[in-house]
């Protein structure tokens, strides 16, 4: 009787194992879910261009009040004016008196800029003619690059945003303000950018008067200038190497 009961229990156990086998097989074959992709880290505000002046003056380090930055002029950048006046868009930079292509950059004294991922530049501008505001960067190795992305509006002041990840780059001659080479710069290192600003590849429509300081030259006629009332850089800071900075 005992032997018969043991046999019966074995039969029940075997039947249970056979019934559960397909379930275990399905569980073993189920694919392992891939870990969720990490969301890109939102960029932070690295600088906001600001000036302190009460009269129309050439753009210079003396009137830039953005903390801890150095101003760098390119092309005919010495003829960029900081215009003053009343209203929400004053003061603003104005390049209509540049005899040649012109622009400028700002570089942080303590940090490089990491412009990968979601990094961008935001600015408010109005233009005349075919002029466009284009990003200008200087890499840690000294290479100066201008972007193919450009924004403009001849109707009114408009806010714009350019994402660096969407920009293609050409080398720029820092004195003449002209592009160099016949091909795009492939995969520039945006992890350590020394300077960032904007550039206009077309000369201004103003007419210079011999011997007259640029700040006294009358405003140019419509057709050739850009004016930028605000400029922000968003990304990440990367500390500069002390030895390299020196």
Secondary structure as a PSIPRED ss2 file (coil, helix, strand):
# PSIPRED VFORMAT (PSIPRED V4.0)

   1 X C   1.000  0.000  0.000
   2 X H   0.000  1.000  0.000
   3 X H   0.000  1.000  0.000
   4 X H   0.000  1.000  0.000
   5 X H   0.000  1.000  0.000
   6 X H   0.000  1.000  0.000
   7 X H   0.000  1.000  0.000
   8 X H   0.000  1.000  0.000
   9 X H   0.000  1.000  0.000
  10 X H   0.000  1.000  0.000
  11 X H   0.000  1.000  0.000
  12 X H   0.000  1.000  0.000
  13 X H   0.000  1.000  0.000
  14 X H   0.000  1.000  0.000
  15 X H   0.000  1.000  0.000
  16 X H   0.000  1.000  0.000
  17 X H   0.000  1.000  0.000
  18 X H   0.000  1.000  0.000
  19 X H   0.000  1.000  0.000
  20 X H   0.000  1.000  0.000
  21 X H   0.000  1.000  0.000
  22 X H   0.000  1.000  0.000
  23 X H   0.000  1.000  0.000
  24 X H   0.000  1.000  0.000
  25 X H   0.000  1.000  0.000
  26 X H   0.000  1.000  0.000
  27 X H   0.000  1.000  0.000
  28 X H   0.000  1.000  0.000
  29 X H   0.000  1.000  0.000
  30 X C   1.000  0.000  0.000
  31 X C   1.000  0.000  0.000
  32 X C   1.000  0.000  0.000
  33 X C   1.000  0.000  0.000
  34 X C   1.000  0.000  0.000
  35 X C   1.000  0.000  0.000
  36 X C   1.000  0.000  0.000
  37 X C   1.000  0.000  0.000
  38 X C   1.000  0.000  0.000
  39 X C   1.000  0.000  0.000
  40 X C   1.000  0.000  0.000
  41 X C   1.000  0.000  0.000
  42 X C   1.000  0.000  0.000
  43 X C   1.000  0.000  0.000
  44 X E   0.000  0.000  1.000
  45 X E   0.000  0.000  1.000
  46 X E   0.000  0.000  1.000
  47 X E   0.000  0.000  1.000
  48 X E   0.000  0.000  1.000
  49 X C   1.000  0.000  0.000
  50 X C   1.000  0.000  0.000
  51 X E   0.000  0.000  1.000
  52 X C   1.000  0.000  0.000
  53 X C   1.000  0.000  0.000
  54 X C   1.000  0.000  0.000
  55 X C   1.000  0.000  0.000
  56 X C   1.000  0.000  0.000
  57 X E   0.000  0.000  1.000
  58 X E   0.000  0.000  1.000
  59 X C   1.000  0.000  0.000
  60 X C   1.000  0.000  0.000
  61 X H   0.000  1.000  0.000
  62 X H   0.000  1.000  0.000
  63 X H   0.000  1.000  0.000
  64 X E   0.000  0.000  1.000
  65 X C   1.000  0.000  0.000
  66 X C   1.000  0.000  0.000
  67 X C   1.000  0.000  0.000
  68 X C   1.000  0.000  0.000
  69 X E   0.000  0.000  1.000
  70 X E   0.000  0.000  1.000
  71 X E   0.000  0.000  1.000
  72 X E   0.000  0.000  1.000
  73 X E   0.000  0.000  1.000
  74 X E   0.000  0.000  1.000
  75 X E   0.000  0.000  1.000
  76 X C   1.000  0.000  0.000
  77 X H   0.000  1.000  0.000
  78 X H   0.000  1.000  0.000
  79 X H   0.000  1.000  0.000
  80 X C   1.000  0.000  0.000
  81 X E   0.000  0.000  1.000
  82 X E   0.000  0.000  1.000
  83 X E   0.000  0.000  1.000
  84 X C   1.000  0.000  0.000
  85 X C   1.000  0.000  0.000
  86 X C   1.000  0.000  0.000
  87 X C   1.000  0.000  0.000
  88 X C   1.000  0.000  0.000
  89 X C   1.000  0.000  0.000
  90 X C   1.000  0.000  0.000
  91 X C   1.000  0.000  0.000
  92 X E   0.000  0.000  1.000
  93 X E   0.000  0.000  1.000
  94 X E   0.000  0.000  1.000
  95 X C   1.000  0.000  0.000
  96 X C   1.000  0.000  0.000
  97 X C   1.000  0.000  0.000
  98 X C   1.000  0.000  0.000
  99 X C   1.000  0.000  0.000
 100 X C   1.000  0.000  0.000
 101 X C   1.000  0.000  0.000
 102 X E   0.000  0.000  1.000
 103 X E   0.000  0.000  1.000
 104 X E   0.000  0.000  1.000
 105 X E   0.000  0.000  1.000
 106 X E   0.000  0.000  1.000
 107 X E   0.000  0.000  1.000
 108 X E   0.000  0.000  1.000
 109 X C   1.000  0.000  0.000
 110 X C   1.000  0.000  0.000
 111 X E   0.000  0.000  1.000
 112 X E   0.000  0.000  1.000
 113 X E   0.000  0.000  1.000
 114 X E   0.000  0.000  1.000
 115 X C   1.000  0.000  0.000
 116 X C   1.000  0.000  0.000
 117 X C   1.000  0.000  0.000
 118 X C   1.000  0.000  0.000
 119 X C   1.000  0.000  0.000
 120 X E   0.000  0.000  1.000
 121 X E   0.000  0.000  1.000
 122 X E   0.000  0.000  1.000
 123 X E   0.000  0.000  1.000
 124 X E   0.000  0.000  1.000
 125 X E   0.000  0.000  1.000
 126 X E   0.000  0.000  1.000
 127 X E   0.000  0.000  1.000
 128 X E   0.000  0.000  1.000
 129 X C   1.000  0.000  0.000
 130 X C   1.000  0.000  0.000
 131 X C   1.000  0.000  0.000
 132 X C   1.000  0.000  0.000
 133 X E   0.000  0.000  1.000
 134 X E   0.000  0.000  1.000
 135 X E   0.000  0.000  1.000
 136 X E   0.000  0.000  1.000
 137 X E   0.000  0.000  1.000
 138 X E   0.000  0.000  1.000
 139 X E   0.000  0.000  1.000
 140 X C   1.000  0.000  0.000
 141 X C   1.000  0.000  0.000
 142 X C   1.000  0.000  0.000
 143 X C   1.000  0.000  0.000
 144 X E   0.000  0.000  1.000
 145 X E   0.000  0.000  1.000
 146 X E   0.000  0.000  1.000
 147 X E   0.000  0.000  1.000
 148 X E   0.000  0.000  1.000
 149 X E   0.000  0.000  1.000
 150 X E   0.000  0.000  1.000
 151 X E   0.000  0.000  1.000
 152 X C   1.000  0.000  0.000
 153 X C   1.000  0.000  0.000
 154 X C   1.000  0.000  0.000
 155 X C   1.000  0.000  0.000
 156 X C   1.000  0.000  0.000
 157 X C   1.000  0.000  0.000
 158 X E   0.000  0.000  1.000
 159 X E   0.000  0.000  1.000
 160 X E   0.000  0.000  1.000
 161 X E   0.000  0.000  1.000
 162 X E   0.000  0.000  1.000
 163 X E   0.000  0.000  1.000
 164 X H   0.000  1.000  0.000
 165 X H   0.000  1.000  0.000
 166 X H   0.000  1.000  0.000
 167 X C   1.000  0.000  0.000
 168 X C   1.000  0.000  0.000
 169 X E   0.000  0.000  1.000
 170 X E   0.000  0.000  1.000
 171 X E   0.000  0.000  1.000
 172 X E   0.000  0.000  1.000
 173 X C   1.000  0.000  0.000
 174 X C   1.000  0.000  0.000
 175 X C   1.000  0.000  0.000
 176 X C   1.000  0.000  0.000
 177 X C   1.000  0.000  0.000
 178 X C   1.000  0.000  0.000
 179 X E   0.000  0.000  1.000
 180 X E   0.000  0.000  1.000
 181 X C   1.000  0.000  0.000
 182 X C   1.000  0.000  0.000
 183 X C   1.000  0.000  0.000
 184 X C   1.000  0.000  0.000
 185 X C   1.000  0.000  0.000
 186 X C   1.000  0.000  0.000
 187 X C   1.000  0.000  0.000
 188 X C   1.000  0.000  0.000
 189 X C   1.000  0.000  0.000
 190 X C   1.000  0.000  0.000
 191 X C   1.000  0.000  0.000
 192 X C   1.000  0.000  0.000
 193 X E   0.000  0.000  1.000
 194 X E   0.000  0.000  1.000
 195 X E   0.000  0.000  1.000
 196 X E   0.000  0.000  1.000
 197 X E   0.000  0.000  1.000
 198 X E   0.000  0.000  1.000
 199 X E   0.000  0.000  1.000
 200 X E   0.000  0.000  1.000
 201 X C   1.000  0.000  0.000
 202 X C   1.000  0.000  0.000
 203 X C   1.000  0.000  0.000
 204 X C   1.000  0.000  0.000
 205 X C   1.000  0.000  0.000
 206 X C   1.000  0.000  0.000
 207 X C   1.000  0.000  0.000
 208 X C   1.000  0.000  0.000
 209 X C   1.000  0.000  0.000
 210 X C   1.000  0.000  0.000
 211 X C   1.000  0.000  0.000
 212 X C   1.000  0.000  0.000
 213 X C   1.000  0.000  0.000
 214 X H   0.000  1.000  0.000
 215 X H   0.000  1.000  0.000
 216 X H   0.000  1.000  0.000
 217 X C   1.000  0.000  0.000
 218 X C   1.000  0.000  0.000
 219 X C   1.000  0.000  0.000
 220 X C   1.000  0.000  0.000
 221 X C   1.000  0.000  0.000
 222 X C   1.000  0.000  0.000
 223 X C   1.000  0.000  0.000
 224 X C   1.000  0.000  0.000
 225 X E   0.000  0.000  1.000
 226 X E   0.000  0.000  1.000
 227 X E   0.000  0.000  1.000
 228 X E   0.000  0.000  1.000
 229 X E   0.000  0.000  1.000
 230 X E   0.000  0.000  1.000
 231 X E   0.000  0.000  1.000
 232 X E   0.000  0.000  1.000
 233 X E   0.000  0.000  1.000
 234 X E   0.000  0.000  1.000
 235 X E   0.000  0.000  1.000
 236 X E   0.000  0.000  1.000
 237 X E   0.000  0.000  1.000
 238 X E   0.000  0.000  1.000
 239 X E   0.000  0.000  1.000
 240 X C   1.000  0.000  0.000
 241 X C   1.000  0.000  0.000
 242 X H   0.000  1.000  0.000
 243 X H   0.000  1.000  0.000
 244 X H   0.000  1.000  0.000
 245 X H   0.000  1.000  0.000
 246 X C   1.000  0.000  0.000
